[in-house]
Amino acid sequence: MPTSTLPARNSTRSKSKVILWSALGLIALFVFVTSEVFLLIDYPMYHAYRLQVIADRGFLIPHTLSGIAALVIGPLQFSSRFRTRHLNWHRRLGRIYVISVFVGSFTGIALASGRPGFPGTCMQATAWMVCTTAAFITARNRHITAHRQWMARSYAVTFTFISSRVLNLWPRYWSHLGDVLSAVGVIAFTLASLLIVEIGLNWHELTNRRN
């Protein structure tokens, strides 16, 4: 490959990263405001939703904090500039990310226990832990390319905690179809997110013929 094409390709890749992370950030902000803040504000003080949140606080607080930690740490871990300049911090944050994933997974399963969304939550949590464990092991074994690929899969599952809440904006989700969608919707979003990542990881092979 001519060396003159490398800066152009790196520039295009950097712009793509900025667009991707900006889009994900806007989606996260939109879902947080419309799905979490508004729902919490709209309910009366003693509505069942508020009472359930209070009753679940023992698992809900660590689940929320660990999920936020994973969401925030993820973009930093994918930054080549941050990784090059602060490798030790990259490794520390990686360990915190792994811990956050496992805390978020187990507390999520505990929160869903005995509820209609339990199968979907178990599938989501299992995929989250498996992808993150694979990312951790490949990093320890210094298979960096494989590590980045597994981290992409892991963060795709992490982001389903945002993307799956888009269903909250659909009125029927909170009516008689809610029990079904709470399980099926989470599974569908998790599988769709992993599929999108796989297409992205293999985009070159899908769009270019081998000579």
C-alpha positions as CSV (number, residue, x, y, z in Angstrom):
1,M,0.0,0.0,0.0
2,P,1.4,3.4,-0.9
3,T,2.4,5.4,2.2
4,S,0.6,8.5,0.9
5,T,-2.7,6.7,1.4
6,L,-2.1,6.0,5.0
7,P,-2.7,9.5,6.4
8,A,-6.0,9.7,4.4
9,R,-7.2,6.4,5.7
10,N,-6.2,7.3,9.3
11,S,-8.0,10.6,8.9
12,T,-11.2,8.9,7.6
13,R,-11.0,6.4,10.4
14,S,-10.7,9.2,13.0
15,K,-13.6,11.0,11.6
16,S,-15.7,7.9,11.6
17,K,-14.9,7.3,15.3
18,V,-15.9,10.8,16.2
19,I,-19.2,10.5,14.3
20,L,-19.9,7.0,15.9
21,W,-19.2,8.1,19.5
22,S,-21.0,11.4,19.0
23,A,-24.1,9.5,17.7
24,L,-23.9,7.0,20.6
25,G,-23.6,9.8,23.1
26,L,-26.6,11.7,21.7
27,I,-28.6,8.4,21.7
28,A,-27.7,7.8,25.4
29,L,-28.6,11.4,26.3
30,F,-31.9,11.1,24.5
31,V,-32.9,7.8,26.0
32,F,-31.8,9.0,29.5
33,V,-34.0,12.1,29.3
34,T,-37.0,10.6,27.6
35,S,-37.0,7.1,29.1
36,E,-35.6,7.6,32.7
37,V,-36.1,11.2,33.8
38,F,-39.5,11.8,32.2
39,L,-40.9,8.4,33.4
40,L,-39.7,9.1,36.9
41,I,-41.1,12.6,37.0
42,D,-44.4,11.7,35.4
43,Y,-45.4,9.1,38.0
44,P,-47.2,10.1,41.1
45,M,-45.3,9.9,44.4
46,Y,-46.8,6.6,45.5
47,H,-47.1,5.0,42.1
48,A,-46.2,1.3,41.9
49,Y,-43.2,2.2,39.7
50,R,-41.7,4.5,42.3
51,L,-42.4,2.1,45.1
52,Q,-40.7,-0.7,43.1
53,V,-37.6,1.4,42.5
54,I,-37.4,2.1,46.2
55,A,-37.8,-1.6,47.1
56,D,-35.1,-2.6,44.6
57,R,-32.6,0.0,45.6
58,G,-30.2,-2.6,47.2
59,F,-29.6,-4.1,43.8
60,L,-30.6,-1.2,41.6
61,I,-28.0,1.3,42.9
62,P,-24.9,-0.9,42.3
63,H,-26.5,-2.1,39.0
64,T,-26.9,1.5,37.8
65,L,-23.5,2.7,39.0
66,S,-21.7,-0.3,37.4
67,G,-23.6,0.1,34.2
68,I,-22.8,3.8,34.0
69,A,-19.1,3.0,34.7
70,A,-19.0,0.5,31.9
71,L,-20.7,3.0,29.5
72,V,-18.3,5.8,30.3
73,I,-15.1,3.7,30.4
74,G,-15.8,1.9,27.1
75,P,-15.1,4.9,24.8
76,L,-11.8,5.7,26.6
77,Q,-10.7,2.1,26.1
78,F,-11.2,2.3,22.3
79,S,-9.2,5.5,22.0
80,S,-5.9,4.8,20.4
81,R,-4.5,8.1,21.6
82,F,-5.4,7.5,25.2
83,R,-4.1,3.9,25.1
84,T,-0.8,5.1,23.6
85,R,-0.2,7.9,26.1
86,H,-1.7,6.3,29.2
87,L,-1.2,2.6,28.9
88,N,-1.2,2.0,32.6
89,W,-4.5,3.8,33.0
90,H,-5.9,1.9,30.0
91,R,-5.1,-1.3,31.9
92,R,-6.6,-0.1,35.2
93,L,-9.7,1.1,33.6
94,G,-9.9,-2.2,31.8
95,R,-10.0,-4.0,35.1
96,I,-12.6,-1.6,36.4
97,Y,-14.7,-2.2,33.3
98,V,-14.5,-6.0,33.8
99,I,-15.6,-5.7,37.5
100,S,-18.4,-3.3,36.4
101,V,-19.7,-5.8,33.9
102,F,-19.9,-8.6,36.4
103,V,-21.5,-6.5,39.1
104,G,-24.0,-5.1,36.6
105,S,-24.7,-8.6,35.3
106,F,-25.3,-10.3,38.6
107,T,-27.3,-7.4,40.1
108,G,-29.4,-7.3,36.8
109,I,-30.2,-11.0,37.1
110,A,-31.1,-10.5,40.8
111,L,-33.4,-7.5,39.9
112,A,-35.1,-9.6,37.1
113,S,-35.6,-12.7,39.2
114,G,-39.2,-13.7,39.4
115,R,-40.3,-11.2,36.7
116,P,-41.3,-11.5,33.1
117,G,-38.0,-10.1,31.8
118,F,-35.9,-12.7,33.6
119,P,-35.0,-14.8,30.5
120,G,-34.0,-11.8,28.5
121,T,-31.9,-10.4,31.3
122,C,-30.2,-13.7,31.8
123,M,-29.3,-14.0,28.1
124,Q,-28.1,-10.4,28.0
125,A,-26.0,-10.8,31.2
126,T,-24.5,-14.0,30.0
127,A,-23.5,-12.5,26.6
128,W,-22.1,-9.5,28.4
129,M,-19.9,-11.6,30.8
130,V,-18.8,-14.0,28.1
131,C,-17.6,-11.3,25.7
132,T,-15.9,-9.3,28.5
133,T,-14.2,-12.4,29.8
134,A,-12.9,-13.2,26.3
135,A,-11.7,-9.6,26.0
136,F,-9.9,-9.9,29.3
137,I,-8.2,-13.2,28.5
138,T,-7.1,-12.2,25.0
139,A,-5.6,-9.0,26.5
140,R,-3.7,-11.1,29.2
141,N,-2.5,-13.4,26.4
142,R,-1.4,-10.3,24.3
143,H,-3.7,-11.2,21.4
144,I,-4.4,-7.5,20.9
145,T,-6.4,-7.8,17.6
146,A,-8.7,-10.4,19.1
147,H,-8.9,-8.4,22.4
148,R,-10.2,-5.3,20.5
149,Q,-12.7,-7.4,18.7
150,W,-14.0,-9.0,21.9
151,M,-14.1,-5.5,23.5
152,A,-16.2,-4.3,20.6
153,R,-18.7,-7.1,21.2
154,S,-18.7,-6.5,24.9
155,Y,-19.4,-2.8,24.5
156,A,-22.1,-3.6,22.0
157,V,-23.9,-5.5,24.8
158,T,-23.1,-2.7,27.3
159,F,-24.9,-0.3,25.0
160,T,-28.0,-2.4,24.8
161,F,-28.8,-1.1,28.3
162,I,-29.4,2.2,26.4
163,S,-30.7,1.0,23.0
164,S,-33.3,-1.5,24.5
165,R,-34.9,1.4,26.5
166,V,-36.1,2.9,23.2
167,L,-39.0,0.5,23.7
168,N,-40.0,2.5,26.7
169,L,-41.2,5.2,24.2
170,W,-43.7,2.8,22.7
171,P,-46.9,3.1,24.7
172,R,-47.9,-0.6,24.1
173,Y,-44.6,-1.6,25.8
174,W,-46.2,-0.5,29.1
175,S,-49.6,-2.0,28.3
176,H,-50.6,-5.7,27.9
177,L,-47.6,-6.4,25.6
178,G,-45.1,-5.2,28.1
179,D,-44.4,-8.6,29.7
180,V,-43.6,-10.2,26.4
181,L,-41.5,-7.3,25.1
182,S,-39.5,-7.0,28.3
183,A,-38.0,-10.4,27.5
184,V,-38.1,-10.6,23.8
185,G,-37.1,-7.0,23.2
186,V,-33.9,-7.3,25.3
187,I,-32.9,-10.5,23.5
188,A,-33.6,-9.0,20.1
189,F,-31.5,-5.8,20.9
190,T,-28.6,-7.9,22.2
191,L,-28.5,-10.2,19.2
192,A,-28.9,-7.2,16.8
193,S,-26.1,-5.3,18.5
194,L,-23.7,-8.3,18.3
195,L,-24.7,-8.8,14.6
196,I,-23.9,-5.2,13.8
197,V,-20.5,-5.4,15.4
198,E,-19.7,-8.6,13.5
199,I,-20.6,-6.9,10.2
200,G,-18.4,-4.0,11.2
201,L,-15.5,-6.2,12.1
202,N,-15.7,-8.0,8.8
203,W,-16.7,-5.1,6.6
204,H,-13.4,-5.2,4.6
205,E,-13.9,-8.8,3.8
206,L,-17.6,-8.2,2.9
207,T,-16.9,-5.3,0.6
208,N,-13.6,-6.3,-1.0
209,R,-12.7,-9.2,-3.3
210,R,-9.5,-11.1,-2.4
211,N,-6.8,-10.9,-5.2
